[in-house]
Amino acid sequence: MKKVVTFGEIMLRLAPRGFLRFSQANSFDVVYGGGESNVAVSLANYGVPVDFVTR
């Protein structure tokens, strides 16, 4: 099986709980994402060899 290489960046989203505004929150849920990283993770879950390149 051929290896898939994705190029991009990983995004970090800080989401306040309870629909609070950012300035009102004391804690945040951390969610990682980004189109390229989502594709790489999904392919890896299916057993496809994947590399992720970023800078």
MARKE-184014 format. One record per residue: residue number from 1; y, z, x of N, C-alpha, C in turn. Coordinates in steps of 0.1 Angstrom, whole numbers, plus 5000, padded with zeros to 4 digits. Each point is the difference from the previous one (the first is absolute). Example, Ala and Ser with C-alpha at 12.3 -4.5 7.8 and 13.67 -1.06 7.14 Angstrom:
// residues 2
@n 1 nv 4943 nw 5078 nu 5132 cav 5012 caw 5000 cau 4991 cv 5012 cw 5000 cu 5009
@n 2 nv 5011 nw 4993 nu 4996 cav 5011 caw 5000 cau 5009 cv 5011 cw 5008 cu 4992
// end
This chain:
// residues 55
@n 1 nv 4988 nw 5000 nu 5008 cav 5012 caw 5000 cau 4992 cv 5012 cw 5000 cu 5009
@n 2 nv 5010 nw 4992 nu 4996 cav 5013 caw 4999 cau 5008 cv 5008 cw 5013 cu 4997
@n 3 nv 5008 nw 5003 nu 5010 cav 5010 caw 5011 cau 4999 cv 5013 cw 4995 cu 4994
@n 4 nv 5006 nw 5009 nu 4991 cav 5013 caw 4997 cau 4994 cv 5010 cw 5008 cu 5007
@n 5 nv 5011 nw 4994 nu 5004 cav 5011 caw 5007 cau 5006 cv 5012 cw 4999 cu 4991
@n 6 nv 5006 nw 5012 nu 4997 cav 5012 caw 5000 cau 4992 cv 5012 cw 5004 cu 5008
@n 7 nv 5011 nw 4995 nu 4997 cav 5013 caw 5003 cau 5008 cv 5010 cw 5005 cu 4990
@n 8 nv 5006 nw 5012 nu 5003 cav 5010 caw 5005 cau 4991 cv 5003 cw 5015 cu 5004
@n 9 nv 5005 nw 5007 nu 4990 cav 5004 caw 5013 cau 5002 cv 4995 cw 5009 cu 4989
@n 10 nv 4998 nw 5013 nu 5003 cav 4995 caw 5009 cau 4990 cv 5012 cw 5007 cu 4995
@n 11 nv 5001 nw 5000 nu 4987 cav 5011 caw 5007 cau 4993 cv 4997 cw 5014 cu 4996
@n 12 nv 5009 nw 5009 nu 5000 cav 4998 caw 5014 cau 4996 cv 5010 cw 5003 cu 4989
@n 13 nv 4994 nw 5004 nu 4989 cav 5008 caw 5003 cau 4988 cv 4999 cw 5015 cu 4997
@n 14 nv 5012 nw 5007 nu 4999 cav 5000 caw 5014 cau 4996 cv 5004 cw 5001 cu 4985
@n 15 nv 4991 nw 5005 nu 4992 cav 5002 caw 5001 cau 4986 cv 5001 cw 5014 cu 4995
@n 16 nv 5012 nw 5004 nu 4995 cav 5001 caw 5014 cau 4995 cv 4991 cw 5002 cu 4988
@n 17 nv 4994 nw 5012 nu 4998 cav 4992 caw 5003 cau 4989 cv 5008 cw 5003 cu 4987
@n 18 nv 4995 nw 4998 nu 4989 cav 5006 caw 5004 cau 4987 cv 5013 cw 4992 cu 4997
@n 19 nv 5001 nw 4987 nu 5005 cav 5011 caw 4992 cau 4997 cv 5013 cw 5006 cu 5004
@n 20 nv 5000 nw 5008 nu 5010 cav 5013 caw 5006 cau 5005 cv 5007 cw 4989 cu 5008
@n 21 nv 5013 nw 5002 nu 5002 cav 5007 caw 4992 cau 5009 cv 4997 cw 5004 cu 5014
@n 22 nv 5003 nw 4991 nu 5009 cav 4996 caw 5002 cau 5014 cv 5007 cw 5013 cu 5006
@n 23 nv 5013 nw 5002 nu 4996 cav 5007 caw 5011 cau 5005 cv 4996 cw 5013 cu 4994
@n 24 nv 4993 nw 5000 nu 4988 cav 4996 caw 5012 cau 4994 cv 4986 cw 5005 cu 5004
@n 25 nv 4993 nw 4992 nu 5007 cav 4986 caw 5003 cau 5003 cv 4998 cw 5008 cu 5012
@n 26 nv 4991 nw 5009 nu 5000 cav 4996 caw 5008 cau 5012 cv 4988 cw 4995 cu 5007
@n 27 nv 4992 nw 4992 nu 4993 cav 4988 caw 4994 cau 5006 cv 4999 cw 4985 cu 4995
@n 28 nv 4992 nw 4993 nu 5007 cav 4998 caw 4986 cau 4996 cv 4985 cw 4996 cu 5002
@n 29 nv 4996 nw 4990 nu 4992 cav 4987 caw 4994 cau 5002 cv 5002 cw 4989 cu 5010
@n 30 nv 4991 nw 4998 nu 5009 cav 5002 caw 4990 cau 5010 cv 4990 cw 4989 cu 4997
@n 31 nv 5005 nw 4987 nu 4999 cav 4991 caw 4989 cau 4996 cv 5003 cw 4989 cu 5011
@n 32 nv 4989 nw 4996 nu 5006 cav 5001 caw 4989 cau 5010 cv 4996 cw 4987 cu 4993
@n 33 nv 5007 nw 4989 nu 5004 cav 4997 caw 4988 cau 4994 cv 5006 cw 4988 cu 5008
@n 34 nv 5001 nw 4989 nu 4993 cav 5005 caw 4988 cau 5006 cv 4990 cw 4989 cu 4998
@n 35 nv 5004 nw 4988 nu 4997 cav 4990 caw 4990 cau 4997 cv 4990 cw 4997 cu 5010
@n 36 nv 5004 nw 4999 nu 5013 cav 4991 caw 4997 cau 5011 cv 4990 cw 5011 cu 5002
@n 37 nv 5004 nw 5013 nu 5000 cav 4991 caw 5011 cau 5002 cv 4991 cw 5001 cu 4988
@n 38 nv 5004 nw 4998 nu 4988 cav 4992 caw 5000 cau 4988 cv 4989 cw 4990 cu 5001
@n 39 nv 5003 nw 4988 nu 5004 cav 4989 caw 4990 cau 5002 cv 4990 cw 5004 cu 5011
@n 40 nv 5005 nw 5005 nu 5011 cav 4991 caw 5005 cau 5011 cv 4991 cw 5011 cu 4995
@n 41 nv 5005 nw 5009 nu 4993 cav 4992 caw 5011 cau 4995 cv 4989 cw 4995 cu 4990
@n 42 nv 5005 nw 4992 nu 4991 cav 4990 caw 4994 cau 4990 cv 4989 cw 4992 cu 5006
@n 43 nv 5004 nw 4992 nu 5010 cav 4989 caw 4992 cau 5006 cv 4991 cw 5009 cu 5008
@n 44 nv 5005 nw 5010 nu 5007 cav 4992 caw 5009 cau 5007 cv 4990 cw 5008 cu 4991
@n 45 nv 5005 nw 5003 nu 4988 cav 4991 caw 5007 cau 4990 cv 4989 cw 4991 cu 4996
@n 46 nv 5001 nw 4987 nu 5001 cav 4990 caw 4990 cau 4997 cv 4991 cw 4997 cu 5012
@n 47 nv 5003 nw 5006 nu 5011 cav 4992 caw 4998 cau 5012 cv 5004 cw 4989 cu 5009
@n 48 nv 5012 nw 4994 nu 4997 cav 5005 caw 4989 cau 5009 cv 5007 cw 5006 cu 5012
@n 49 nv 4997 nw 4996 nu 5012 cav 5007 caw 5005 cau 5012 cv 5015 cw 4996 cu 4999
@n 50 nv 5009 nw 5010 nu 5002 cav 5014 caw 4998 cau 4999 cv 5007 cw 5007 cu 5011
@n 51 nv 5011 nw 4993 nu 5005 cav 5010 caw 5006 cau 5009 cv 5013 cw 4999 cu 4994
@n 52 nv 5009 nw 5010 nu 5003 cav 5013 caw 5001 cau 4994 cv 5010 cw 5000 cu 5012
@n 53 nv 5009 nw 4990 nu 5000 cav 5010 caw 4999 cau 5011 cv 5014 cw 5003 cu 4995
@n 54 nv 5006 nw 5009 nu 5007 cav 5014 caw 5004 cau 4996 cv 5008 cw 5002 cu 5013
@n 55 nv 5013 nw 5001 nu 4998 cav 5008 caw 5004 cau 5011 cv 5012 cw 5008 cu 4996
// end
